[in-house]
Amino acid sequence: MTECELKAQSSKLKARGGRPAATNTCRVCAPLGAVLAFRGIRGCVPLVHGSQGCATYIRRYLISHFREPMDVASTSFTESSTVFGGRSNLNEAMANIASQYRPEVVGVCTTCLAETIGEDTQGMLRDLARDASLPRALFVATPSFKGCQHRGFHDAVGAILAQTAAGGERLRQINLLAGPVSPADLRHLREVVDQLGIPTILFPDYSETLDGPSLAQYAPIPAGGVGLDQLALAGRSACTIQLGAVLEPGPGQVLAERHGVPLHQLGLPIGVAATDLVFNALAEAAGAPLPERLLAERGRLVDAYVDGHKYLAGKRVALVGDPDLVVALAGFCAEIGLMPILAASGAITGRLAEALAAVGAGGAEVLEDGDHQHIGERIEHLRPDLILGPSKSYTTSRNLSIPLVRVGFPVHDRIGAGRILHLGYRGTQRLFDEIVNTLLEHNQDESETGYAYL
Ligand code: SF4
């Protein structure tokens, strides 16, 4: 082993608390992120090129979170495709999808196996594009040994824009790349830009495909998503607003480099300060003031801060999840008097510490490439008053009797994960109330006498 390899291994071991393997991982695989992004395209069927188990795992994980049907096709590698390549599997899968689903587009991503054997998936799809009977395919390479769902999602968004957006005369419209947020968050962002009156390509938009109504008849491809015709116009927008603090450079860069669309990168709008930044940027792009309705929501939120701050002052919080969400939550917590003492993520960005410092939470211990066992050990050591994180943090919460407020992905032990609103003044209000009430309830439950009045 070379010196470099030894150093890399030793830093990985350090990140995992000296353990050679991850236990109860905090990261999900890259093609899952890509499948989520593909779900934000109208008429799209995601196809995972590689082992069938990977597609099953992705489906199971997404279904348990969104509680929606989730068709994810697979090229189902066998032993022989592992040795000789999966070209015939890909050809057969595309033909099957075309006849069974009749999609507008197939979103193809790769598993670790396809990447490890060096499949030229893009070249194979180029050959298939000559067959007019097949739907259009959009491709992104998603080797999970290079990154987790966070990376897979953003790489997919960049790859989709690279393959669909065209240049041309500027239009009075903007692109809004919101990141892997909840369907409720997407609906709220749509409501805000509609109120501002600015035509917006909000991408990817799985607010309907992953949180749709009950139907009498099963729809193999759910309604909703951004059409290829709309994506083609993304290169002509006046600007791109990209949400996510640790992205570097992020998918919006594709449009900046290829079509000269100015890119503005901002953190997720959680908290008054962060929401002011994003909503004011949207208002500026729209050339319109913030509507009274949004200002009223802001006013109510500030009023809630006044009412609730005394229950939060000095409390310590551990934050777990996707790095962009962790940074946004840290800024919000710092704003309301909660002290972030641990910021943990399964992703490896190398930018978490810097991004936390930029939102006023530089004092938090930073843990990247963490697994839930290691994160749990740090939480046990640091003893915060509260955990904000996914349902995977429940075991730690239960073992240590530290209350958990569920945010982000995945939330597998509750219903309504797709309807958790995190963003904007309204999402912050919901989060603030839940945090305060969770702490109050915990105090009540722990009290020997009990009380029913504050
Ligand atoms: S092998 Fe790779 S692609 Fe398949 S489930 Fe595991 S991490 Fe994901």
Residues whose N, C-alpha, C, O or C-beta is under 5 A from the ligand:
A	BS01	SF4	C29 C54 Y57 T111 C112 S144
